[in-house]
Amino acid sequence: MAKKKVCDFCLSEGGGLFNRLETLPDGHHMCKDCKKLIQRYGLPLKHEVFQTLVTAQPNMKEMIMDAYLENNDANDALAQYYPFPSVLMHAGEHCINCVDATITVDKDLVPTVPAVRSIQAVQKGSIHNIRDASGDKETAVISGKLYETEAALYFISPYVVNCHRLGYMKRNTGDTDRVVVVTPTKSFTYKIDHADLFWMRERFYSKVNAARHNKDQHLIYITNDNQVRITPGVYDIPKSLRPGIYKVKAIKDAGLHIRDAMGKVKDYYENEEHIDLRDGGVLECTGEYQLQWIGEEEA
């Protein structure tokens, strides 16, 4: 009996009139549901990492990213999936995300003088940081591009330029149509398509970057019994760090990621007050941080 073909994305079996598989030029097979989903995200019909991620079950996404980097060179992944955008950037920056975006603001705050048009030209004097509309004034919808690099989040439009620290981005919200930035005094809501893909690209970039810097060669510098400094690496709990609540101070804020014993991932950035490291979890560090143990349970 001939072996049944399966979709290389969702692993469903093909066959019959209503579940016929399409064969891609590279030889992989795709069902009609995965084809529609990939097209909805605006991705090419290829068997590549992001096409696989958008069609995968939520609990499989981390494994897919890890498996890809175990079998592919991280520098090749950086070049393939994070190419330079059409605008000039600051030296050393990589473009993690580049998407169309809008923000609704108070109309009277929109400048009349054209703004800078490249990331390279963004400096303190050229940043407007115009927040969300207040709700009691005439509003304007500003269209532009939202760029994320490892240094900052930029919104570039003809008359408005906003620039935010990555730590102020709200993660793990479940939103699929917006990226929200909340600072101590302002909030910024950028409407985009497929925010879930935006966060997947950021997550995969952190893994690519960690792999490029040999994340398995991690180091822990012990200051005292309750304080340590960690560098890029993967830390098992409790093998490398004792379980408990830690205060966090960023030395180089490039991301902390906690994967609990069930495989659920939570991201921590510079604006977080503390992290909760539970027994059986894994801490993935892609920056450099000072951790201070403050107790076994949150006060």
Salt bridges, closest charged atoms under 4 A:
ASP8 OD2 - HIS29 ND1 3.88
GLU13 OE1 - LYS4 NZ 3.73
GLU22 OE1 - LYS35 NZ 2.88
ASP26 OD1 - HIS28 ND1 3.16
GLU62 OE2 - ARG203 NE 2.85
GLU62 OE1 - LYS207 NZ 3.17
ASP66 OD1 - LYS207 NZ 2.69
GLU93 OE1 - HIS90 ND1 2.88
ASP100 OD1 - LYS145 NZ 2.92
ASP108 OD2 - LYS137 NZ 3.60
GLU138 OE2 - LYS107 NZ 3.43
GLU150 OE2 - HIS94 ND1 2.92
ASP177 OD1 - ARG178 NE 3.02
GLU202 OE2 - ARG171 NH2 2.81
ASP267 OD1 - HIS257 ND1 2.78
GLU270 OE1 - ARG165 NH2 2.66
ASP276 OD2 - ARG278 NE 2.80
GLU284 OE1 - ARG203 NH2 3.09
GLU284 OE2 - LYS207 NZ 3.42
GLU284 OE2 - ARG259 NH1 2.62
GLU288 OE2 - ARG229 NH1 2.08
GLU298 OE2 - HIS274 NE2 3.47
